[in-house]
Amino acid sequence: MTEEPIQAHPNCPEDLDILNGIHQKGSQRDKAIMTMFESFSYFVKFGQGKYRLSEENAQTAYNESILACINAIERKKFKGESCLKTYLHTIFRNKCVNEIRSNKSNQANESLEDFVHIPDKAKSILHQMDLESRLAETLALLDKIGKKCKEVLLQTARGYSSSEIAVMLGYKDDNTVNVIRRRCRASLLKQMG
């Protein structure tokens, strides 16, 4: 079985040097990796601006992206269907989102530690106030995305199946409800920023 040649996207022939270099050994490989690393290092500033990450977190996301990209190139998962920059940017975007989620999780754990020292009765009052505040925020967001979306998402949250929602709200079938739900969730996420 012959091995497929390494291909770069037709719009990005300069990627071929990096792709071929990564499949080499020794200094050629190191040089290719360093070239890739330096060529797209501006992603770090982009991550700081777009995702509001600290420089350290943006650099971590970038480093992990480079490693994932190298791994994909070595395993021949990168097939040249896009430019290397586009491929790496997609990985980087996902790593930035992971960093954001990780930071939010860490912040939540820190605030929970503060919450532990509050008496139980006060905890339950604070918990109820938090729930009411979140409910009010959620209902306000649902109002912004429209009545149809609000109805479908509320019925989904109440545990009704797509078929049941279709009957309750007069839709053709459960597939219609599924399409509406997907669009509504996307709109809701957009509203949440």
C-alpha positions in Angstrom: 0.0 0.0 0.0 1.5 3.4 -1.0 1.4 6.3 1.3 -0.6 9.3 0.3 1.6 12.4 -0.4 1.3 15.3 2.0 -1.0 17.9 0.6 -1.5 21.6 1.4 -4.6 23.5 0.5 -4.2 25.1 -3.0 -4.6 28.6 -1.5 -1.8 27.9 1.0 1.2 26.3 -0.7 3.5 27.8 2.0 2.0 25.2 4.4 3.7 22.4 2.6 7.1 23.2 4.1 5.7 23.0 7.6 3.7 19.9 6.8 6.7 18.1 5.3 9.0 19.3 8.0 6.8 17.9 10.8 7.1 14.4 9.2 10.9 14.6 9.2 13.2 13.9 12.1 15.7 15.9 14.1 16.4 19.6 13.3 14.1 19.7 10.2 11.2 18.7 12.4 12.2 21.2 15.1 12.5 24.0 12.5 9.1 23.2 11.0 7.5 23.2 14.5 9.2 26.5 15.4 8.1 28.1 12.1 4.5 27.0 12.8 4.7 28.2 16.4 6.1 31.6 15.4 3.9 32.1 12.4 0.7 32.0 14.3 1.8 33.3 17.7 -0.5 36.4 17.2 -3.3 34.0 18.1 -2.4 34.6 21.8 -3.3 38.3 21.5 -6.4 37.4 19.6 -7.4 35.0 22.4 -6.8 37.8 25.0 -9.0 40.2 23.0 -11.8 38.0 21.7 -12.1 35.6 24.7 -10.9 38.0 27.4 -8.3 35.4 28.6 -5.3 36.4 30.6 -2.0 36.2 28.7 -1.1 33.0 30.6 -4.4 31.3 29.7 -4.3 32.4 26.1 -0.7 31.1 25.8 -1.8 27.8 27.4 -4.6 27.5 24.8 -2.2 28.3 22.0 0.5 25.8 23.2 -2.2 23.1 23.5 -3.5 24.0 20.0 0.0 23.7 18.5 0.5 20.3 20.1 -3.0 19.1 18.9 -2.2 20.3 15.4 1.1 18.6 15.3 -0.5 15.4 16.4 -3.2 15.7 13.7 -0.5 16.3 11.1 1.5 13.3 12.2 -1.5 11.1 12.3 -2.5 12.4 8.8 -5.8 13.7 10.1 -4.9 17.1 8.5 -5.7 16.4 4.9 -5.1 19.9 3.4 -8.8 20.6 3.1 -8.2 24.0 4.6 -5.2 26.2 5.2 -3.1 25.3 8.2 -3.9 28.7 9.7 -7.7 27.9 9.5 -7.2 24.4 10.9 -5.1 25.7 13.8 -7.5 28.6 14.5 -10.4 26.2 14.9 -8.4 24.1 17.4 -7.3 27.3 19.2 -10.9 28.6 19.4 -12.0 25.4 21.1 -9.1 25.5 23.5 -10.0 29.1 24.4 -13.5 28.0 25.2 -12.1 25.2 27.3 -10.0 27.7 29.2 -13.0 29.9 29.8 -15.0 27.0 31.1 -12.2 25.9 33.3 -11.8 29.4 34.8 -15.6 29.6 35.5 -15.5 26.2 37.1 -12.5 27.3 39.3 -14.3 30.6 40.2 -17.5 28.6 41.1 -15.5 26.3 43.4 -13.8 29.3 45.1 -17.2 30.9 45.7 -18.6 27.6 47.1 -15.8 27.5 49.6 -16.9 30.9 50.9 -20.5 29.6 51.0 -19.5 26.7 53.3 -19.0 29.1 56.3 -22.5 30.5 56.2 -25.1 29.1 58.6 -27.6 26.6 57.0 -30.7 28.8 57.2 -28.8 31.7 55.5 -27.6 29.2 52.9 -31.1 28.2 52.0 -32.2 31.8 51.8 -29.3 32.7 49.6 -29.8 29.7 47.5 -33.5 30.6 47.0 -32.6 34.2 46.1 -30.0 32.9 43.6 -32.5 30.6 42.0 -35.1 33.4 41.7 -32.5 35.7 40.2 -31.4 33.1 37.7 -35.1 32.3 36.8 -35.8 36.0 36.2 -32.7 36.3 34.0 -33.7 33.2 32.0 -37.3 34.4 31.6 -36.1 37.8 30.4 -33.8 36.1 27.8 -36.6 33.8 26.7 -38.8 36.9 26.2 -36.1 38.3 23.9 -36.0 35.3 21.6 -39.8 35.2 21.0 -43.0 33.5 22.1 -42.6 30.3 20.0 -39.0 29.7 21.3 -40.1 30.4 24.8 -42.9 27.9 24.7 -40.8 25.1 23.1 -37.9 25.6 25.5 -40.1 25.9 28.6 -42.0 22.7 27.7 -38.6 21.0 27.0 -37.4 22.1 30.5 -40.5 20.7 32.0 -39.6 17.3 30.6 -42.0 16.9 27.8 -40.9 14.9 24.7 -40.7 16.4 21.2 -43.8 14.4 20.3 -45.8 15.7 23.2 -44.7 19.3 22.6 -45.7 19.0 18.9 -49.2 17.9 20.0 -49.5 20.6 22.7 -48.3 23.5 20.5 -49.9 22.3 17.3 -46.8 21.5 15.3 -46.7 19.0 12.4 -44.4 16.5 14.1 -41.5 16.0 16.5 -39.0 16.8 13.8 -40.4 20.2 13.5 -40.1 20.7 17.3 -36.5 19.5 17.2 -35.6 22.0 14.5 -37.3 24.8 16.4 -35.6 23.8 19.6 -32.1 23.8 18.0 -32.7 27.3 16.5 -34.1 28.6 19.7 -31.2 27.3 21.7 -28.8 28.9 19.3 -30.7 32.2 19.7 -30.7 31.9 23.4 -27.0 31.2 23.5 -26.4 34.3 21.3 -28.5 36.4 23.7 -26.4 35.1 26.6 -23.3 36.4 24.8 
